Amino acid sequence: MIDLHTHTLFSDGELLPSELVWRAKVKGYQTIALTDHTDFSNLDFIIPRTIKIAKILTREYKIEVLPGVELTYVPPNLIAQAVRKVKSYRQDGGIKIIIVHGETTAEPVPKGTNRAAILAKVDILAHPGLISEEDCQLAKKNNVYLELTSRKNHCITNGYLSKLAKKIGAKLILNTDTHKPEDLISDEEAKNILKKINLNEKDFLEIQSNAKEIIRFKRITTDVNR
C-alpha cells in the first residue's frame, strides 16, 4: 500500500508520527506520507518537525516516509501563495507532497478551492467532491492527481469522481486520510473500496502506479535501506 495522505498529533490525528508509521509498516505499507493540516498559522511549526521525523523514521523503520502538508481551508486566492511558502522550505530536501483539502460535500469548504489548487499545480487535490468537468480537465492538463478516499463521508463522491476522471483521462490516486489507527488499510481493503465504485484489479494497479509516479517524477524516492 502507498498512502500519501495521513494525519498525526501535529494536527487532528490521534497518533504520534512514530506510532502511525510503525502501524502502517505492520499493516504492509511500502510508503506513507505525513500530511498534517496547515495554513499560514502553523506552517512554521508543522514543516520542520515533519521533515525531521520523516527522515528519522525512514532510516530507523525501513519504510519510505515522505514529509508533506495538506493546505486546509486556505482562502482560495491565497492558495498559490501558500504553495510557494511551503516550497520555500529547503531543510533536508524540504516538503515532498503538497495536498490541498478539496471541496468535499461533507464540509463547507470555500467555493473555488478546487480550481485554485489545480492552478497552483499541487501534487494532489484531496476529496474534491463534485468537481466540475472543466476543473477535471484542468487537473489533467496541470498533472494534478485527484483523490479517491477511504475516509468516511468524504468517500461519498468516489463514484462520481472515478467516472468523470476516466471520461476525461485525469489521474486518480487512492489515499486513506488517516486520523486514527483503524483508518489504515491493506491492499485487499483498498481493492474492496474500489470495487464498491465498480473499479477492478486493473484499476487498482493503475492507481498504485499513479502513486509511484508522483514519487518518481517529483524526485522524492527514498532509499529505505540506507
Secondary structure as UniProt FT lines:
FT   STRAND          2..3
FT   TURN            9..12
FT   HELIX           17..27
FT   STRAND          31..38
FT   TURN            40..42
FT   HELIX           43..61
FT   STRAND          64..71
FT   HELIX           76..78
FT   HELIX           79..87
FT   HELIX           91..93
FT   STRAND          97..101
FT   TURN            105..108
FT   TURN            111..112
FT   HELIX           113..119
FT   TURN            120..121
FT   STRAND          124..126
FT   HELIX           133..142
FT   STRAND          145..149
FT   TURN            152..153
FT   HELIX           154..157
FT   HELIX           158..168
FT   STRAND          172..175
FT   HELIX           181..183
FT   HELIX           187..195
FT   TURN            196..198
FT   HELIX           201..217
FT   TURN            218..219
FT   TURN            224..225
//
